[in-house]
Amino acid sequence: MGKKLKDEVNCLYKCLEIEIDGVFKSLLLLKKKKYAALNVVNWGTKDETIVKEVKGLDMVRRDWCSLSKSVGNKVLEEILSGKEREAIVLELNNYLSDIGAKMKDGTMNLAEYVITKQLTRAPSEYADFKSLPHVIVADRLIKTGVKSSSDVVNNFIGYVICKVNTEEAEEKKEGGMA
């Protein structure tokens, strides 16, 4: 069908020629340049294989924690699996409930939450210092003497974003533990 469409378009429009870029078994298209698919490589030959292809989604970006990436990959794996919709929904509901429970009870490893970003210049050279967590962390590392300015520039800085429990913070403050 794709070859027939290509031939028809190429026949009708002499200034435009299209080619088949790929054959997909399944495709989840979110936006232009943001998709996940099962790409059929060497389609129609004896070497035909299926390869998962992910472009532009969070799980392929560096600035997301490994937990986000692994959860995203699991969700994609299920969506593209070819299983019945009800089976996919049930599997994902169980999986996400389990992840949520581990997060709530604190049994999820802290390393799963680490976000890594590259610092391209010295912290003092960033204009909007307060809105860039990796720059704040790098600045603290320098100020506490853990790292020098030359050690952090062009290196990756890991950090975790936390929410302070205001009740516990107040109790510690009142008890002289702050």
N, C-alpha and C positions, 0 to 999 in steps of 0.2 A: 504494500500500500504506500509506503514511504517513497519507494523508487518510482511508482506511478505518479505520485504527486510531484516529485522532483522533475520528472520528464515533462509533465504537463506545464508546470511553471516555466521551465527552461525553454519550452517550445513557444509559449505565448509571449514571453518577454525577452527580447533579444539583448536588451541592455542590462538585464539582471540574470544571474545564474546562481542557483542554489545547489548546495551539496548536503548530503546526510552527514551530520556531525556525530550522531550517536544513536543507538537503539537502546531504549530503557524498558526493563521489565516492569518496574514500578517507579513512580516519581512523586515526590512530595515537593511541590513548588510553592514557596512562601512569597517570594518577591523576585524581581529580576536579580540574578546573581546570588540568590539565596535559595538553595534547594538541597535535597537529599534524594538519591536515586540508586537503583540497582541497574548498573550499566552492563549491557551485553557486549562483551569485547569479542572481536572476530566473529560477528554475527553471521550465521549461515554457513560456517565452516566446521570442520571436525575439531578445531581448537577453541570452539566457543566456550567462554567462561563468563561468570557473572561477578562483577566487582562493585562494592559499595562506593559511591562517590558522594562526598559532602562538600558543598561550597558555601562560604559566607555565613554559616550558622555558628552559634556560640561555641559549640564543642570543638571547632577547629581554630578558634581564636585563642591567643595566648593569655588574654586578660580575664580569663575566667578560672575559677578554682577547679581542682580535679574532680570534686564531688559533682559540680554542675556538668562537667564534661561526661563523666561516667553515667549520670542519670540521663542526660540527653542522648547518649549513644544507646542506652538500653531502650529508651522510648522509640528512637528511630528503628532499632533492630526489630522491635515488636510491630511497629506500623508497617514496615516494609516486608514483614515475614510472609505475607500471603495467607495468614490464618483468618478465620472468621472474625468479624468485627466484635462480637460478644466475647470471644476468647481473648482478644487483644485487650479489650476494656477491663476484663476481669484480671488478667495478668498484670497490667499496668496499675490497676487500683491496689492490688496486693503489694506489688513492688514499692510503689510510692508511699503507701501506708507504713510499710516496714522502714523505709528511709526516714519518714517523718517521725516515727516512734524513736528511732535511734538518735535523731537530732534532739528531740525533746528530752529524752532521759540522759543525754550527755555521753552516750557510748560511742558516738561517731568520733573517729580519730581527728584531732585538731589539724593534722597535716592535710586532710581532705579539704579544708577551708582556705588554704593558703593561695592567694592570688599573686602572680608574679608579673612585674612590669619592668621594662628596661628604663634606666635613667640615662638619658642621652647627654646631659650636661650637669654641671655642679648645681646643687639645690638652690643656691643663692641666685642663679641665673634664670629661674622660673618666675614668671610674672605673677601667676595665680597660684602661689605656694600652698594656700590653705585648702584648695579643692583637689589636690593631688596626693592621695595617701602614700604612694611610693616615694614621693619627694619628702614628705614629712618624716617617714621612717628613715630615709637616707640621712636627713638632717640630724635626727636624733642619734643615729649611729656615729656620725661625725662628732657631735657635741659631747657624747659620752666617752669618746675615745676608742670605741670598738673598731671603727674603720676610719681611714683617712679619706679626704675628698677624692684623691686619685683612685682609691679602691672602689668607690661607688659609681663613678662616672663610667658609662658604657657597660655597666654590669646590671644584672637582673636583681631586683629588690623584691623580696617576698614579704607579704603582710596579710593580716587577717582583720576584717572589719568586725568590730564587736559592739554590742549594745550594752550599756551600763545599766544594771538593775538599780534604779534610783533609790528604792527602799533599802537595799543592802548597803549601798554607798552611804546613805544617811546614817544607818545604824553604826557602820564602821567609824564614821566621822564623829558621831556622838560618843562612841566608846573610846575615842582617842586612837583609833587604829588607822586613820587616814594618812 
